[in-house]
Amino acid sequence: MRFLNGRQAALDAFRHRRSAQTDPARREVVERLLQDVRTRGDAAVFDATERFERARLTAIELPADERRALAAAVAPDLAAAIDRSIARVRAFHEHQPREGFLTVTPEGVLGQLMRPLDRVACYVPSGKATLASSLVMTAVPAQVAGVPDVVVATPPRSDGSVDPAVAYVAEALGLGAVYRMGGAQAIGALAYGTESVPRVDKIVGPGSAWVVIAKALVFGEVGIESLPGPTETLVVADAGADPEHVAADLLAQAEHDDAVPVLVTCERSLWPRVEAALERRLADLPTATTARASLTERGTVVFVEDVAEAIDVANAFASEHLCLLVDDPWAWVGHVRHAGGLFVGASSLEALGDYVAGPSHVMPTGGTARFASAVNVRDFQKVIPVVGLTAAGTRAIGPDAVRFARAEGLEAHAQAVEARLEEA
């Protein structure tokens, strides 16, 4: 852990957060993979899958019978938990407005149409763990938005199968194809299309640094919801915070590879108690090696004067997850400006948000919460403005358009408007 004193020291340290996209060696590898997929299609995906996943496939899409069999192998208690998670995530997102509007003005009708995307791909990473929950958190908002075709890409296991829980989610939601491909090659296939993988309109979901770089490079060919980096949790804690809760919440993030756990506290005596709690929990934690590495290499403790300064630090960091373990946490909610997700009070632990609380757990990282949001219904919709003016409306506002056009040297624009004005 590193230790910082005060807001300014924290600000100076946070400025040096680095994105995987800036790694030139990785970027060069990904560019070659994407070009190979663009050129050779399925063959490039097969070759890359055998090379990286040690799986030799004859078809990219998981056959329907295998998909059903994998889904049926999920333990009943896990299947029931997934069903309840789906229901809660769906109920949460159905609160978002999904309709456009048309309004009558003195000049005519103005409004906007809300239209869902046609085809969306949810990327589900695999590594030490396959995060089937990420499929719930991306596919459900897409369905609520009205996307008619939601497909899945996930790296295969060496025998060509996929994680049964991923298959179960795909079956439970009635999703389209499940493609057995991962990494940059999957992103390329989804963006460009291949013989057996039709191109999509948008790719959503977290992934490795290779996936993030690939998503950055294909943006423009397809939509990208974000470029997720290592997961982050920033805990704001005061003198009344339970050190066991603080330790548990930090470890819940630290057990991810390359995670960034941060504690900001106005109570210096809290840290020794948190540290002791961390050591007790690490002693028998199956993921202790990864968690300890995250704490040691990227963990930060910031000491501040009061909760107000702690919130200033949190806003500057703009973390993926912001946890308020303070007295009367709701009093501070109005002061939070930048966070991927806000977890208010000791009972609102972030780990619940990963699975069953309701909002999507795919949230902005690396400080991008300054301008980005968690995955939501809006990610899967387009806004089409509607302009339906009357002739009288054109007469009323047309002269101003003519003035603008001529000021900008666009004479044809001005004449187009004047042609309508002359008809009046």
N, C-alpha and C positions, 0 to 999 in steps of 0.2 A: 504494500500500500504506500502511496505517497501522501504527504500531509501538507495542506495549504492553509494559510491564515488570511481570512478576509476575502471580500468580494474581488478586489483588484487582482490578487494573486491567482484566484480561480479563473478570472477572465483571461489573464495572460496565458495560463496553462491550456485553457479550452480552445484557444485560437489555433493550436497546432494539431487538432484532430485531422486525420488523414484518410482519404477515401481510397478503396482498393482500385478505383478507376485510374488512379495516377501511377500505378505500377506499370512501367513501359514494357517490361519483359512479359508479364501476363497478357497485357493488351495485344502484343504482337502475336502470341499464341492464339488468342481468341479470334483475332482478325483472320488468321489462316484457316481456323476451323470454320468460321462463318462463310468464308469464300468457298471452301470445299463443299459445304452443304448447298450453297447457292448453285454451284457448278454441277455437282454429282448427285444431289438429292438423296434418296433413300440409301444409296450405296455408301455415301459419306457418313450417314447416321449409323448404319450397321458397323462400319469400320471403327468409328469412334466409340460405339457402345462396347464392342469387343475389347478395344484397347483399354478403356477406362473402367468399365463395369465388369469385365471378364465374362460377359454374357454374349453368346453367339445366337442371334435371332434370325428368323426367316420372315418375320412380319413385325412391324413396329407396333401396331395396335394389339392390345391384349384381347384375345378371343373372348366372345361373350360367355361361353360356357366356363372358361377358366376364371373369368371375372366373378361369375355367380358362385363358383365353387370356393374361391378365396373368401368372398364375402360371407358365405355360410360357415366358414371355419372360425369366424370371430366369436370369442366367448360371449355368452348371452348377457352377462353383466356389463361388459364393455359396449356391446351393441346397444343396450338400453341407455347407457350414458351418452353415447353418440347421438342417439335419437333425441334425448332431452336437450343436448347441446344445440342440435339443429333447430329444435323448436324455439329455444330461447334466442338464438341469433336471428332467426327469421322474425320473431315477434318484435325484437328491438328495431330491426331495419324497416319493418313495415310502418313504423312511425314517421319515417322520412317522407315528405311530399314527393310524389312521383308524376304529378300532372303539370302541364304548362298552363298558360292563361291567354285569353283574348280579352282585350278591354277596348271599349268604344271611347274615342276621343273626339273633340270637335272636328278634327281633320280626317277621321276615318277609324280604322281598326288597327291596333298594334297588339303584339303579343309574342308568345314563344311556344313552340312545340317541343315536347320532351320525347325523345325517341331512344329506345334501347339500342345498344350495339347488336350486330347480327351474330357474331361468333367470338367467344372469349376463351382463352386458355388459362387454366390455373396451374401454376408450377408448384409441385410438392417436393421439397428437397429430401434427400436421403443421405445418410452418413452414419454417425453413431446412433441416430434415431431418425425414423421416418415420421414426419410431422403430419399425420392425418388430420389433426385439428386445423392445420393451415388450409386444407381443402374446404372444410366447413366454413372457415372465416372468409374465404374468397368466393366460393361458389354460391353460397346462400345469398349474399347481397346482390350478386349478378342475377340470380333468379328473381329476387324481389324486384329488381329493376326491369325485368321482362326480357332478358337476353334469351333467345330461343335455343341457342346451341352453346352449351358450356362444356368444354373438353378438359382433359387432364393430361399433364406430362409429368412423369416421375421416373427416376432411374430404376431399372430392373435389378433384381437380385441375380446372382450368377446362374441360377436355373431358369431365368427368363420370366419368373413370376414377379409380382409386386407385393408390397405390404398388404396383408389382408384387410387391415383397418381402412386403408385408402380405397380398396375395392368395395368395402362395405359402404363407405360414405358415397361413392359414385353410384352404387345401386340404390341406396336409400333416397338419394336426391334425383335419381333418374337422369344422370348426366350422360353426355354423349361419349365419344371415344375416350378410352384410357390408353395413352401412348407410352410405351416402354422406352423412354429416352430421357436423359438428363444432361446437365451441363450446358456448355455453350452450343453444342450440336442441337440440343432440343430447342433452344431459343431461336437458332437459325432456321430450323425446320418450320417452326410455328410462324416465324416472321415472313419467310420467303415462300413457303410451301414446297412440298416434294411430291413424288408420284403418289404416295399414300397418305400424306398429311396436308390437307387443304390449309391454306394460310388463314390466320385469324386476324381479328381487328385489334385485339388488345391482349397483352400478356400481363398477368398479375401473380404476385406471390413472392416469398423470400427465396434466397438461394445462396450458394457459395460466392466467393469473390469472382470466380469464373463466370457464373451466371449473371452477376451484377454488371460486369464489364460487357458481356454480350448484350444485355438489355440496353445498356447505354448506347451501344453501337448500332442496334437495329431500330432505335427510336426514330420515328419518322416513317419507316416502313410500316410500323404498327404503333399502337399506343402502348405506353408503359405507365403503370400507376406510380411507381417510385423505384429508387435504386437502393434497396435495403442493405445496410451495413451491419456490423456486429450489434447484437442486442444490448440495450442499456436500461438500467434502472437507477434513478436518483431518489434517494430517501431523505426527506426533510424530517428531522427528529428533534424534539425539545427534551427538557428535563424529565417529563412525564412518560416518555416513550419506553416501552418494554424492550430491553436489549435483546431478548429472545426473538421478538417480532422483527426487529431491525435485522438481526443476523439471518433469520430465515428468509426475509425478503431479498437481502443481498445475495444469498446463496442460490435462491431460485433463479436468478439471472446468471450468476457466476458459473453455473454448471454447463452453460452453453459455451461452445468454442469461441474464443476471442471476445467474450462478453466484457462489458464496461460497468462495474458496480460502483456507485458513488454514494457517499453519505455526507450530508450537510447538516451540521448540528450547532446549536448555540449552547450546548452543555458539554464542556470538555470532559467531565467525569463519565460521560456516557460511553466514550470510545473504549476504555479498558474493559468495561462490562460487555460491550458488543464483541470485542476481540476474543474474550474468554468464551462467549457463546458460539462464535464462529469455530473456534478450535474444538469445542465439544461436539458440534454437529459434523465437522469434517472428519472426526475420528472414525465414524462408521458410515460415511456417505459413499455410496457406490461410485459417484462421479467426482470424488474428492480431488483426483489429480487435475482434472480440467478446472474445477472450481478454484482450487488453490492457485493455479496458474493465472486465472482471470483476476483474482484478488491481488496477487503479487505483482503482476505485470501491468495491469490496467486499473486496479482499484484506487480510489481516491477518497480521502477524508478532508472535508473543508470545515474549518472552525470559523464561526461567525458570531456576531454580537447578539443577534436576536432573530426571531422568526422572519421579520420583515426583510432582513438582509439575506436570510436563507432563501426566501422566495425570489429575491433579485438574482441570486446565483443560479437558481433553478431556471428562471427565465432566460438567463444568458446561455446556459448549457442547452436548453431546449431538448430535453431528453425524450427518448421513446416512451418511457414510463416514469411518471412522477407520483411518488407515494407520500402522502401527508400523514405522518405519525406524530401529530402535535395535539395539544389541548385545543378544543373547539376548532377542528380542521375546516368546517364549513365557513368559518369567518374569513378564511384566507382564499377560498375558491375564486372570489372576484378579483384577486390580485394576480392570478395565474394567467399569463399571456401566451406562453409557448410550452407545449407538451404534446406528445403524441397521444397519450392517454393519461387521465388524472384519476388517481385512486385515493379516495377520501376516507381517512380513518383506519384504525387497526383492523376492522372487520372486512375492509375492502382490499384485500391483498391482491397483488397483481397476478399471482398464479391462478386465481379464479378467472381473471380476465383472459388468460390464455386458452381457456376451455369452455366456460359455461356462463359467464356473466351476461353476455349479449353483444356488446360491440365487437367488431373484428379485432383480432390481435395483430393484424398486419398494420403496423404503425410506423411513422417516419422516424428515421434514425440519423445519427451523425449531425445533429443540429438542424436538419431539414424541417423539424416541427415549427421553425420560424415561419414557414410558408406552405407547408404541406399538412395533410390530414390522414387519419387512419382510413383504410379502405372502407368505402360506404357505397350506398346506392348510386350516388352521383358519378362514381368512377365508371359506371357502366351505361351512362346515358349521354346523349348529345343534346345540345340546345340549338334549335333552329328558330331564329327570329322571324316573325311574320309582320309584313308591312302591307296593309290594305287601305290605301288612302283614297279619299273621294277627290273628284275634280276640284271641289271647293278647298279641300285640304291642301292639294298641290298649289293652288293659287295663294293660299295663306303662307305657306312655308317655302315655296319655290324661290322667291327672290333672294332669300338668304343663302340658299344653295348656290345660286348663280354667283353671288358675291364671293363665297368661299372658293368656288372652282376657278374663277378668274384670278383671285389672289394667289392661287397655287399654280397658275399657268396651265390649267387643264381646260382648254377652250371647248373641246367636244362635250365634256361634262356640262358646261354652262349651256351649250346649245341644245343638249338633250332636254334640259329642264325648260328652256325657253320655248322649245317646240310644243310642249304641253301647255305652257302659259298662253301661247298664241291661239291655241284652240279654244281657250275659255271665253 
